[in-house]
Amino acid sequence: MPNDRSTGEAEAGIFVGYNLDPTQSMSLHADAYTEDRWHELEQREVFARSWQWVGHVEPLREPGDYAALDVAGMPIAVVRGDDGVLRAFYNVCQHRAHALLSGAGHTGSIVCPYHGWAYDLSGSLHRARHTDDVAGFDPSVICLKEVQAEEFGGFVYVNLDPSAAPLSTQAEGLGDEIARWAPDVDNLTHVRRFGYDIASNWKNVVDNFLECYHCHIAHPDFVTLVEMDTYRVDTHGIYSSHMARAGHSANAAYNVDGSSVKDLAVWWLWPNTCLMRYPGRGNFSVMHIVPAGPERTLETIDFYFETAELTPADIESMRYIDEVLQPEDVALVESVQRGMRTPAFTQGRLVCDPGGSGLSEHGLHHFHGLVLDAYRRAGAA
């Protein structure tokens, strides 16, 4: 794509073609998928202001359980307090800014590995070595900087924006949907994680997830796993629901004989979390899509089942997703990313139908509207 426009012209152009009516709308401009400016803006206006998935509640149930992770490039620690409250903090010591916790595990207090400053599980400093004679030193006013944490739908989320509304409020209705379609989600256990390093912008990965217009062409096995004429996509606020009845047990993807889960129930949660309940026995999986640059995405899929002991059908279902479905999708989005960099493409017409079928791209349109809203908040309009 030619890059001789001024910054102002480029920013104004990013909104051209998008129509509030999905049946009349174009997609996002290719610039949004390739240029550094949009990647940097998204870190501030999307990922640092949205609810970001941490993981299942299972390893964070007991006082002292913790997990350390990066959110929008920031080091964060999530800790269950002695009072049972789940809290999240910047994972930064208030003495000299060293990281406090790493990985995941259990601890009685939060101790800095640099100088030994120790904080209780509520984030308050309770011990600082050799400070008795430090003039004016008052440990009672020193505490870790807290960020928002929330348990929602069987999982833990954090938000770096102190003014953000609760996830249960922003995604009103989603918790009830998850409880309806996956009532056992709280009690499932983590069994496996797969990771993928994708040469594509994160939005291309989300775009691909949000429509099944491509499924008959690119996923011949998947379209036998579900009854595609029942596939429906509904958009709501900051999430969308993707539902279909399971197909015949003799499908080409994996064996679903005797399955207790008879439907495909999938949700996308703004901006980068995909929650999935596939046909089979009690299960749940989470696809987390994390940008690592304008044209690189790190994606994980975590699988949860009723027990840690896997059945042959469990193993086969994960093998299908990891070895068949994911390679098909990765090849698609990497090809799209290459096309975005050429002068041959600026934006394309979305294919939407008013009935909300799985073949319609209105879920994509919904996502693009949220992206453009974030750009406007940043003053790009």
N, C-alpha and C positions, 0 to 999 in steps of 0.2 A: 504494500500500500504506500503511495507517495507520502512523504513526511515533510513537505514544504509549507504546510499551513502554519500560521502563527498559533501560539498556545491558546489564545482566546478563541480563535476560529475552531481549533480542534476540540476544545471543551464544549463549545456550543453545538458542534456537529455530533457529539456523542448522543444527543437527545433526538436528533432528527430521525424520523421514520417510526418511532414508537408511538402507538395509538392506544388509548385506554380500552378500546374495543379490540379484543384479541383477534377477531376475524378480519380486522383491517390493519394489523400491525406488522411491522418489520422486526427483525431481531436486533440485538445490540450491535453496535458497530465493531468491526474487527479490532480497532484500536484498543478497545476495552480488554481485549484478550492478549495483547502483545506489548503494550507500552508500560514502561516503568512507572509513569506518573499515576496510572490507575491502580497498579499493584500497591504503591505506597499509600495512596488515598484509602484503599480498601482495608489496609492494616489498621488505620486510625478510625475510619468511619463505619466499617462493617465488623471486623473481628474484635476490636477493642470495645465495641458497644453492643455486642450481641451475646446471647447465652451460648456458651461453648461447652460441649460434651466432655466430661472427665472420664466416666466409666460407670460400671454397675455399682449398686449400693453394697453388694456382697463383701468386698474387701474393706469397706469403710463403716461397718456396722458398730464396732466396739470402741469404747473410749481408748484413745491412743493410736487408733488406726490412721494412717496417713498415705497420701500420694503426692508426689512432686511432678510437675509438668510445666510445659511452656504454653502460654495462651497469648496469641497475637504478639509473639516475640518476647513476652514478659514471663519471668520465672514465678510460678505460683505453687503454693503448697496447700492442700486440703487436709484438714485434721478433724477427727471426731473428739470433742472435748469431754472432760470428766462429767460434765453435766448432760451429756448426750447430744449436745448441739453440734451440728456440722458447720465448720467455719473454713474460710479460705483466706490466705494472706499472700502478699508478695513474699516470695521465698528469699528474703534479704535481711541480713542482720543489721540492726540499728547502730552497731558500733562502727564497722568498717565495710559494710555492704557485701560481706561474703554470703554465699548460698548456705542455707541452713540444713535442708533435708534433700535427699536424693532418692530416686526410685520410689518404692512403696514398701510399707511395713507397719511396724508397731513401735511406739515409744511412750515413755512416761513423761517426758518433757522434750522441748525443742532446744537442742544444744548446738551452738555454732562450733564447727570443727576448726575454726581459725583461732579464736581467743577464749573459747569456752563460755561465752555469755549464754545463759540459759533462760528460756521462756516457758511459762506454763502453757497448757494446751488451749488456753483462751487467748494467747498471744502476749500476755503481760510479762515483762522482765521480772524474774525473781532472784537471779544471781548474776553478778558481774564481778569477776575476780579482781582483787586488789584495788577496789574503788572506795574503800572506807575513808581514805584521806583525800579523795579528789574533791576539790572545793565545789560546793553547790551541786554535787551529783545526787540526783533524786531518782532512784530506779522506778518509783511509782508512776512517773510520768512518761516512761519509755515503754512502748508496746509495738508490736508488728502492725504494719499497715494492712487493714482488712479490705477484702473485696467480697462481693456478693456470692453466696453459694446457695444452691437449692436442690432438694431431692424432688424428682419429678418423673413419673412413669417408670419407676424402678431404676432410675439412673441419677447420677450426680452431674450438675452443671454449674459453671461459674460465669460471672459477668464482671468485667473490669470497670464498667460504667456505674458509678455510685447512684446515679439518678435513674437507672433503668427500672422499669416496672417488673414485678415478678414474672417468671416464665409462665406460671400457671395463669396469669392474667393476660400476658401477650399472646399465648397460644391457647386461649380458652376453647375448650372442646376436645383438645388433643388428649389430655389425660383420660377423659371418659372413653374416647375411642380405643386407646391402648388397653384400658381396663376391660373393655368389652371383648376385643379380639385376642388379647394376650393376658388373661387374668392371672396367669402363673408367673408373670415376668419377674416379680420381686424375688421369687424363690429359685429361679434358674441359677446355674453355675457356669462360670467361664471355663471353656475347654480349649479354645485355640484362637490365635491371631494370625492373619495373613497380612503382609505389607507389600505395597506396590509403589515404585518410583516412576511417575508418569511424565512424559515429555509433553505436557499440555498445561494451559492455564486452568486453574481450579473451576472456573465458570463453565468451561467446556465439559468438564466431568459432571458437574451438576446438571447442565443442559441435557446431557445424554441420559442421565438418570430419570429426568422428569417427563420423558415421553417414550411411548412404545410404538410410535409411528415407524421406527426402524426395526422393530422386533421380528416381523415376518421375513424381512430381508437378511438381517444380521444374526438373529438368534433362532435358528430353526428348531433347536431342542426346547427352548423356553416356551415357544408357542404351542407345544404339546403338553407342557406341564400345567398350564392354566387354560381355561376356556376364554379365548380372546374376545369372544362376543359379549362376555360379561365384564370385561375390563373397563373400569371407570376411574376418572381422575376428578377430584373435587378440591378446589382451592379455598383457603380460609386464612385471612390475616397473615400470619408468618409461617404457615405450614400448608401442606397439601396431602391429601389421602389418595392412595392408589390401591384399588381393591379388585379382586377377581376370584371366581370360583376355581378350585383345582380341577385339572383335567383328569383323564383316565389314568388308572394305575399303570397301564402299559405305555406310559409316555417315554420320550427319548432322552429325558434329562436324568432322572433317578427314580428308584422304586419308592412308591408311596403306598404300598399295600398295608392295610391295617392302620393307616395314619389317624391320629387323634385330631390333627389340624387339617381341616378340609379346604381352607381358603388361603389365598395370598393376601396379606394385609401389609401395606408398606406406607410409610410416612416420610416426607421430607420436611425437615425443620430448618428454617432460616438460621444461618446461611449455608451450613456445610455438614449437617448431620442427617443421615439416612437410617431410619429404623425399619427393620424388616422381620416379618413373621412368614416363613415359607411353609408350604405343605410338608407334613411329616409328623413326628412326635413333638411334644412341647418344646419350642425353640424360640430363639430370638437372635438377631444379628444386627450389628451396628456398623455402618460404613461411615468413617470419619474422613473428610476431605480437607486437607490442610495445604494452603499455598506455600511453596518454597521459593517462589520467584514468579515473574510474569509468565514464564512458560515452563514451569515445573510444579508438580503436585505430588505430595506424599499422602498416600491413602492407606488406611488400615481397615480391615474387616474383622470384628470380634464376634465369635460364636458362643452362644449360651444354650445349654440343654438342661433337661431335667436332672441328669446325673453326670458326674465326671466320666463314668464308664460309658463309652460310646457303642452304639449298635452299628452293624454293618450299613444300615440305611443312613444313619447319621454321617458316617464317614463318606459314603457315596454322595450325599447331598453337598457336603463341604468340598469334596473333590470336584463336583460339577461346577460349583461357583468359582473355585480357585483355578481350575485347569481348563475350563471351557468358557463360562460366561464372562469372567473377568478378562481373559486374553482377547475375546471378541470385542469387548467394550474399550479396552485400552487401545487396541489397534484403530478403532473408530476415532476416538478423541485425539489421538496423536496425528492421524491423517488430517482431521479438521484443523488442528493447530498449525500444521504445515501450510494448509490452504489459506489460513488467516494471514500469514506473513507475505502472501503474494499480492501483486497489484490486481489480481483477477477478482478479488472479493472484497466488498465493503460491508454489506449486510444482506440478509435474505428474508423473503416473505415467509412468515409463520403460517403453518397449515393447521387451522383450528376449525372445529365443528361445534355448533351450539349445543349438542347433546352431551358434551363432556366425556366422550369415549376415550379409551386408552390410546387410540390412534391420533388423537388431537394434541396439538402443541400448546394448549392453553396453560398448562402447568409451567412451561417454559416462559410464557408471556408474564405470568404471575411473578416468577423469579426475577425476570428482567426489570419489572416495575419496581421491585424492592431494591435492586441494585441502583437504578436511576434515582430513587428516593435518597439513597445514601450519598450519591454524587451531588445531588442538590443541597443536602445538608452541609456538605463541604464547600459550597459556594461555586460549584462547577457550572451551574446553569447560567 
